Amino acid sequence: MTTILGLSAFYHDSAAALVVDGRIVAAAQEERFTRIKHDPAFPEKAVEYCLETAGCSYDQIDYVGFYDKPLITFERLLETFLAVTPRGFPSFCKAIPVWLKQKLQLPRLIRKKLKGQYKRRVVFTHHHESHAASAFFPSPFDEAAILTLDGVGEWSTATTGVGQGNRIQLNHELRFPHSLGLLYSAFTSFCGFKVNSGEYKLMGLAPYGQPRFFDAIVDNLIDLKEDGSFRINLKYFDYCHGSRMPSRNFERLFGIPPRSSESELPEVYMDLAASIQKVTEEVALRMANHLQRTSGQKNLVMAGGVALNCVANGRLLREANYDNIWIQPASGDAGGALGVALFIWHQLLENDRCPVSPDSQQGSFLGPEYSRDDINTLLINQNAVYREIPSEKDLCNQVAGLIAKENVVGWFQGRMEFGPRALGGRSILGDARSKSMQSVMNQKIKFRESFRPFAPSILRDHVHRYFETRPDEDSPYMLLVADILEEMRVQPTPSDMEKSGESRLNQVRSVVPAVTHVDYSARIQTIDQERHGRFHTLLEAFYRQTGTPMLINTSFNVRGEPIVATPADAYRCFMATDMDVLVLENFVLMKSEQPAADLDLREKHLATFSLD
């Protein structure tokens, strides 16, 4: 038996993954255990979880891999700071001591964190090599084109190549400071959202605006080529010396100041969001098509933070010259932990690879699960009022009925998801037919911006009945956007057509208004029995009762918190919000039945959440 531990850490969203004899056994982000969102620290608790799941001790680890090469990253930082001296000096003084003390001592630190029991060497792969491995090796394809896109890893910001059998080969790269991820993050920052976590907000904001700044971006900010490569005009950006993302010239070009976080959202920022989203799609589409022409491949796999841009992914599926696209569900830095472990098994150890259908990611349900006794003990200790429904069929029928009556349900089942999306293991569910559910869930449950859209989870064999997709289109990881069919839309009234910006928010656009975005699109998740088990049973029950084969599915957390990991996390979130029902495996709690004393604790629970 060969046990391989993959690690990502120290930059953003650290994680651990364990591969045993080529099989993905466990993977989890550290933030879920520490409750620190995007925790960059060494993933000690995630490692402990992975080893416990495999029944493995620290001294039984055969290989440890780290998802990038810190020495090369250090080289980039030094060269970049020196190139922008003296402006880069403050950032240099801040960053270098951390590197000298910690990040350049990684092998020693890793052995220390592994209780001193791992004595072998640590394998370091290139950052984008880890991304590429995470995309190709779990995919269902024997061969495929590979596209990775992110902010920056060492020097690379994008790579293209081909995967065949048990090997990947990256042939071309785009290098720092020319980065699609950093370009998108600059606009994220300028529009008042946090870099490295607010990019999906910018993507959700884009449909409210018009891409009227598209030409200004491609004429001034980037020199875009037909193959998707580009150069950024650094006159408009300050990220090389670390003080800020956009420069003063950026402000002058668009004629507006940076938006303050939490302030009003004038339409001009919506137009900026729409414009950079269109640029991002254009770059990705050109890169993907050039890669297809040069590689001849009909399948495409993707990873890297930009691969989480599901709107761009939807365009690639519709317009790029590929038959199939598979995207790593943990495409960001966390997924690098899985990538390096698989790279060691297949490419370095030269073990055969047999692709499996639909993929070997196991629905990305790779995190911890909890027993009946764990949950029962928690509920007793909390003096909660609950009932246990042993029959899965009865449980799903009752919960489906509650959702159909517009109750908001916290759904905690099986193993936790690996990656940023809730996929039916740690989800908040609602009725997609409701006209008010989007506002209710955003403002009273999630405590977040009202414009943020919700995704539908839909039975896979019904997806083409509602959305512009192929029959049985497979999108289990909520990484593709599709438009709702014309016959499912509700035509806008004359007064609706006069609205703009956020005033368009409450317009009813389809028969499932809670999941239909302002541009008639939705980020779809398809549900099948093989990967989703009980969640599939629930959707079938809801379909039988209502004739609608979909539900709202959003992550089980509130703004500023990671997705819940444990039953205790779920209970705390339930009690701190206006959620109506909590389902912990076979246990059902109704908010209205909880003791008054517990309900009085709502403000206390709520105060523990960070709403930054």
N, C-alpha and C positions, 0 to 999 in steps of 0.2 A: 504494500500500500504506500502510495506517494502522496504526501500532504503538503500543499503549497498555500502559503498565506500571502495575500496581496494587500498592500497598504497605500493609502493616500492621506496626506496630512500637511499641515503647516501653512497652507495658503488659503484654502476655502473648502468647507464641507468635507472634512476628513472621514475616512471610511475604512473598513476592513472586509475582505472577502476570502473565503476558504474553498479551495478546489481539491478534491480527493480523487485520485486516479482519473482526472479529467472531468469529473462531475462537479457541478456547482452545488455546494452543500449549504452555504450560508453567506449572507452579505448584509451589511447594515451601516448606516451613517452614525457617527458618534453623537450628533446632535440629538438623536432620539432618546439616548440614555442620559445625557447631561442636561437636556432641556435648554441648551444654549444654541440658538438658531445659527446654522452654518458654522458650527464649532470647528475651528481649524487645528485644534490641539491633537496630539498623538492619540489615535483611536483605541485607547486602552480598554474601554468597556465594550466596544464593538469587537475587539479581538477576543476578549473573554467570552462573549456570546458565541462567536463563531467556533471556538475550540470546544465549548460546552456542547454545542449542537452536534459536533462530530464525535464527541466522546474522546477528545484528544487532549493531551497535556502539552505544555510548552516544549518539552524535550523531544516530543514526537513530530515536531515540524521538520520537514525535510528541506524546504526552500522558503525563503522570504524574499518577496520582490517589492520594490518601491516604484511608484508610477512615473517618476521623472528623474532627471539627472541634475541634482542641485548645483554641482560644480559648473555646469554649463549655464545654468540660470544666474549664478553668481557672476560669471564672466559677462553675461549680457547686462546685468545691473551696473557693473563697474564701467563697462564701455559706454553705456548710456549716460550715466552720471557725469563721466569725464567729458563726453561730447557736448553736454549742455552746461558745463561749468561757466560761471559760478552759480547759475540758478539752481543747478542740481545738488549743490553742496548741502543744504539743509536736509534733503531727503537722504542723501548719502550718509550723513551723520546719524540719522534716525535708523536706517535700515542695516548698515554694516555691522554694528555691535550685535544685533540679533543673529545675523548670519554667522559671525565668527563664534558666537557662544553656542548656538544650537544647530542651525541648519547645515553647517559644514561638518558637523560631528554626527551625522545621521547613523552610520553603522553602529557606533558605540551607543548612541541613544536607543536605537531599536533593540539591541541586545539587552540593554538595561531594562527597558519596558517589557521585554519578554522574560522577565525574572532571572536574567542571566543564564537561562537554560538553553538558549539557541547559540550554538558555537560556530555555525557554518557562515559562509559569506552571504552578503546581501546582494541581490541582483537589482541593478538599476536599469530601467528601460527609458527610452526617450518618451516624453510626455505624449506626443501624438501617436507614437507607436502603441502606447497603452490604450489610447482612445480607439485606434484602429483595431486592435486585438479585441477590445470589448464589443466592437460593432460586428466584426466578421465571425469570430469563433462561435458565439452563441446563435448565429443566424441559421436559417434553414437551407442556405445555399452552399453548394460545393465550390462555386467560384462566384466572385462578385467584384464590382468596382467599389472602391473605398473612398469616402470623402469625410475629412474631419475639419471642423471649424470651431474656433473658440477665441478667447482674448489673446493669450500667448502662453506657450509652454516652451521653456528654454528660449530658443529664437523663433520657433515656428508658430505661425498663427493659423495656418491652414495647410493640409497635406492631401495629396491624391495618390492612389495606388490601386493595387489589385490583390485580392485574397484568392488563393487556390489551395484546396485540400487543407493541409495543416500549416500553411505558410502565408504570411502577408509580406508584401513588398511595397513600400512607399517610394514613389519615383520623383515627385515634385512637391515643393513647399512654397508658401508665401511667408516672408520673414518680417519680424518686428522691425519698425513700428507700424507696418502696414497690416492692419488687423480689422476684420469685419466685426469681431466681437467687441473690440475697444471702441470702434466707431459707434456701434449701437449703444454701448455703455455711456459714451459721451452724451448722446441725446437723452438717455435715461436720466443722467445726472442733471442735465440742463432743464428737463421737464419736472424736476423736483422729486425724483424717486431715488432710492438707494442703489448704488452700483453693486452688482453681483447678487442682487435679490429682487430688484424692482424692474428688471427687463421685461418680465411677463406682464407687468402692469402697463408698460408702454405698448406692448403688443395688443393688450386688451383695449387700450385707449384709442389706438389707431383708427378703427372703423368709424369713430365719431367725427373724424376730421377729413379733410381733402388733401391729397398729396401735392399741394401747390408749390412746395419747396423742393420737389424732386430735381428740377433742372438746376436750381441753385446749388444743390449738394453735388451733383455730378459735374457741374461746371467749375466749382470752386474747391470743394473739399476732397474729392477723389478723382483720380485719372483712371477711368474704368476701361479695360480692354475687352475685346470680344470673347476671349476665353475665360473671363471672370476674374483674372488677375487685376490688381489695381495698386496704385500708390496714393497714400494719403498726403495731403498738403499740411505739413506740420505747423504752418503759420496759424492754423485755426485750433490747435490743440496743445495742451500743456502736460499731457500724461507722461511724457518722457522724463521730465524732472520731478514728477510726482506731486506738484502742488495742487492741481485741479485737472479736470478732464478737458472741458472746452476753454479756449483762451478768450481774451477781450475781443480779438478779431472775429471770433465766432459770434459773439453778441452783436457786434456791429454789422455783420453780414445779414443777420435775420432781423435786426432792429428792435430786439426785445431783451430784457435782462433774464437771467436764470430764474425759474419759478421757485419760490420757497416751498419747502415741504409742508403739506397740510393746508396750503392756501387755496383760494379759488382756482378753477381751471378754465381760463379763457380759451376760446376756440383756437387761437393761434398755436397753442401748445398741442392741441389735438391735431392740427394740420402738420406740425413738426413730426408728431408720432406717425401719422399716416405717410409722410414723405420718407422717413428713414426706414419704415417697414417696407415700402415699395422698393427702395434701394437694396435692402437686404435680400428681398426675394429675387431681384434682378441679378445680383451678384451670385447667389446660390444657384439659380437656374443656369446662368452662363457657365459656371464651373462644372455643374453636373453634366450638362450637354457636351462640353468640351471633353470631359473625362470619358463619356460614352463613345464619342467619336474616336478617341485615341486608343481606348482599351478594347472596344468591341463588346463589352459586357452588357448583358440585358438585366442584370440584377444590381442594385445599389444598396450599400450599407453605410450608415452614418453614425457619427458620435461627435462629442465636443459640445460645449455649452450652447452654441448657435443651433445645434440640431434639436434643441428643445423649442425652437420657434416653429410651432405647429402650423401656423399660417403659411410660412414659407414651405414647409414640408408638404402641405396640401397642394401647393402649386407645382412642386416637383412631381408629385404623384400624377397630376393631371397633364402636365405639359412637358416634362422631361422624357427623354426617349428610353425609358426603362419599363420592363414588364412588371417588376416588383421592387419595392423599397422596404428595407428593414432598418429600424432605428433603435439603438440601444436605449432602453427606458431610463437608465441612470447615465445620461449622456455627459453630464458635467464631471467635475473632478472626482466625485465619489466613485463613478464608474471606472475610473482608472485603476482602482484597487482590484477590481475583477479582471480588467484587461491585462494587467501585468501577471496575474496568477495564471491566466489562460495562455499568455505568451510563453511563459516558462514551460508549461506542460506540452504545448504543441510545437513551438518553434525551437526552443532551446533543447528540450529533451527529445524532440523528434518523435513524439507519439502520434499515432494515427488519429484522424478526426473523421467521425461519421455524422454528418449533419442529420438532424432530426426535425420532423415537422410536428407542430408549427414552428418551434424553436426550442433551444435548450435552456431558456431563461426561466422556465416554470412559472410563467405569468408574472415574474419578478416578485413573487411571494417568497422571499428569502430571509425574512427577519423572524424575530421570536414570536412564539404563540404561548397561550396560557391555558392551564387546565381548569376544569370545572371547580376543583377544590380551591385553586388560587382565587377565582372570582367569587365563589361563595363566601370565603373567609373575608374578603374585602367588604362585601355588602353587609355582612353581619357586623363587622367592626364599625361601619358607617351608619348603623341603624337604618339602613335603607329599606324601603318597601318594594318588594319585587315578587315576581312569580317565575317559576321555571317551566318551560314548555319542552319536554323531552323530544317530541316528534318534530323533525325538520319541516315536514309538510305543514303541520299545524302552525308552527312558528312563522313560517313564511307567509301563510295565508293571513294570519292575524296582523303581521307587520304590514303586509301589502294593503290591508283594509285601513290601517291607521294612516298610511301615507296617502291613500285615496281621499281621506277626509282632511287633507292638508296639514297633517302633523309633520313636523320636522324630526327626523329620526337619526340618532347617532348609531352607527352600525360598526361593531367591533367583532371581527370574525377571523379565525385562523392566523396564519403568519402575516407579519407586517410587510408592507411593500418596501422594496429597495428602489430608491429614486425619489424624485420630487412629487410624483402624482399619487393620489389616493385611487386605488384600482378596485376597491370593493373589500378590502381588509380593514382599513381604518378610514371610513367614509362617513359623511353626513349626507343623508338622502332626503329628497323631496319630490313632490309631484310636478312633473314638467308641464302639465296642462294648466297649472295655476297662473293667473295673471299677476298675482302679487308676490309670488314666492321668491323671485329674484331680489326684490327690495327687502323682504322680510329676512331672508337668509344673510344678505350682505350686512344689513344694519343691526339686526338683533341677535344674530348667531355668530357671524364672522367678524363683526366690528371693523369693517373695511370699506373702501371706496364704493359708492353706489354704482359706478359704471362697470364694475368688474363682472364679466360674464361667468355663467356656470356651464359645465359640460354635461351632455347627456350620456348615460350608459344605456345601450340599446342591444336587444337580442340580435346576434349577428345575422341570423337568417331573415331579419326584418329591415336591415339597415338601408337597403336600396329602395324600400317603400317610402322612406322619409327624406333621404339625402341623395345628392348627386354622386353616387358611388357605383362601383361594379357590384353585382349580386354577391352577397356573403363577403364583402370587403373586410379584410382582417385588420382591425385597429385596436388591439387589446390594451395598448399602453397609453392611449389618449394623446397621441402625438401627431394626429392628422386633423386638419380642418376641412370640412366639406359644406357646400351650400345646401340649404333645405330645398326640396323640390317645389316647383312652381305651384303644383296643385295643393300643397300643404300650407301655402302662404295665405295671409290675410292682407288684402290690398289696403294701402293706407288711405285715410280720408284726406280731403283737400287741406284741412287744418294740420294734419300730420305731416303732409308734404312741405308745409311752410316752416316746420321746426328745424332747428339745427343744434349741434352740440349736445349737451346732456339733457336738453329738453326732449330729445328723442327717446329717452331711456324707457319710459313706461308705455310706449306704443306697442300694441299687440300685433305681432308680425306673422304669427303662424298658429297652427293648432297646438303647438307646444311652445308657448311664448316664453316660458321661464328659461329655456335653453337656446333660444334663437337670438343671436346677436343683432346689432343694428344694421349690419350688412347682409342679413339673412344667412349667416354662417353659424356653424357650431363645431366645437372641438369634440369629436366623437370618440367614444370608447365602445368597442363591440364586445359582447359578452357571450361566451360559449361554455358548455358544461365541462369540458376537459380542463380548462384552466381556472374557471371561476366557481365551480361547485355550488355552494349554498347561495351565493349571490345570483347565479343563474336561476336557481330555483325560486328565489324571491321575485326576480323580474318576470318569470313565467307566471307566477301567482298574480302579480299586478296586471299582467296582460289579460289573464282570464277574467279578472274582476272588472277591468276598465276598458279593454280593447286597445290600450296604448302599451307598446312593448318597450318603454323606456322610463328612466327615472333621472332626476337631477343627481349628480354625484360630485361632491366637492370634498376636499380634504378635512379630516376630523381634527381641527385645530381652530384657534382664533388668530387674528393678525398678530404677528410678532412672535408666535410660538411655533416650534416644530410640530409636525403631525404627532398625535399621541402614540405612545409605544405600549404602555401598560394599561391594565384595567383601571388602576388608580388615576392615571392621566386622563382616561376617558371619563371617569366619574367626576373628576374635578371640572373638566370642561363642560360637561352636561349641567352641573349645578351652577356654573358661572354664567350660563347663557340662557336664552329663551328657547332652547331645544325642548321639544315636547316629550320625546321618548328616547330611552337608551336601551340598546340591545347588545348585551355582552354575551357572546356565544348563545346559549339557550335561555339566558336570563333577560327578562323584560322589566324595565322600570318606567313608570309614568310620572312625569314631573308633578302632575296634580295630586298624586298620591303620597308624595314625600312629606315627612313630618314638617310642620310649620317651622320648627326650630332649624331644620336643615335649610329650608327656603330662606330663612333670615341670614344665612351665611353667604348668600349670593354675592353681596358686595365684598365680603372678605375674600371669597374665591376670586372674584373679578380683579381685585387689587393685586393679585399675584401675577396677572398677565402683563407682559410688556407690550404696549401698543405703539411702539416706534415704527 
